[in-house]
Amino acid sequence: MQVTVEIPDEFAGYIVPAGSNPARLLLEDSVAAAYRNRRLTMEQVRQILGFATRMEVDPFLQRYEIYDYTVQDLAEDIDTFDRLQKRKAG
């Protein structure tokens, strides 16, 4: 799908910084918003933006301050840390 968006010249600089590719910037902004709202999966983000691996998606999401780290992830990391500390001490 191709979409054409008209931005009044007096506002274009606020939306698309000088030197940026407007089409790519608006695509990335839209994809990040859709991912944040759980309308896209990480794999879909990867495909839409043309990233070769998931490892390229993480830095992209970080630029938009989107972190896939849940409370459950933290609890699991704490459990792992505790196990490793006990193994090291024992």
C-alpha positions in Angstrom: 0.0 0.0 0.0 1.2 3.4 -0.8 0.0 6.4 1.2 0.4 10.1 0.4 0.4 12.5 3.3 0.3 16.2 2.8 2.0 18.3 5.6 1.7 22.1 5.4 5.1 23.6 4.8 5.0 25.6 8.0 4.7 22.4 10.1 6.9 20.0 8.0 10.1 21.0 9.9 8.5 20.1 13.2 7.4 16.7 12.0 10.3 15.7 9.7 13.7 17.0 10.7 16.0 18.4 8.0 18.0 15.7 6.3 15.6 13.0 7.2 13.8 10.7 4.7 10.2 11.7 5.3 8.7 8.5 4.0 11.0 6.3 6.1 10.5 8.5 9.2 6.7 8.4 9.0 6.8 4.6 8.4 9.1 4.0 11.4 6.9 6.3 13.6 3.8 4.4 12.5 5.3 1.0 13.0 6.6 1.9 16.5 3.2 3.2 17.5 1.5 0.0 16.2 4.0 -2.2 18.0 3.5 -0.2 21.2 -0.2 -0.7 20.9 0.3 -4.4 20.3 -1.1 -4.2 16.7 2.1 -5.6 15.3 4.5 -8.4 16.5 8.2 -8.0 16.6 8.5 -10.3 13.5 6.1 -8.0 11.6 8.1 -5.0 12.6 11.3 -6.7 11.3 9.6 -7.6 8.0 8.0 -4.2 7.5 11.2 -2.3 8.1 13.4 -4.7 6.2 15.6 -5.8 9.1 17.5 -9.0 8.5 17.3 -10.2 12.1 15.4 -9.6 15.3 18.6 -8.2 16.8 18.1 -5.2 14.5 14.6 -4.6 15.8 15.7 -4.1 19.5 17.8 -0.9 18.9 15.0 0.4 16.7 12.4 -0.1 19.5 14.8 1.4 22.1 15.0 4.6 20.0 11.3 4.9 20.6 11.7 4.0 24.3 9.8 0.7 23.8 11.3 -2.0 26.0 10.0 -5.6 26.1 11.0 -6.3 29.7 8.1 -7.4 31.9 7.8 -7.8 35.7 7.9 -11.6 35.0 11.2 -11.1 33.1 12.6 -9.3 36.1 11.5 -12.0 38.6 13.1 -14.7 36.4 16.3 -12.7 36.2 16.4 -12.3 40.0 15.8 -16.0 40.4 18.7 -16.7 38.0 20.9 -14.3 39.8 20.1 -15.9 43.2 20.8 -19.4 41.8 24.2 -18.3 40.4 25.1 -16.5 43.7 24.3 -19.7 45.6 26.3 -21.8 43.2 29.3 -19.4 43.5 29.1 -19.3 47.3 28.8 -23.1 47.6 
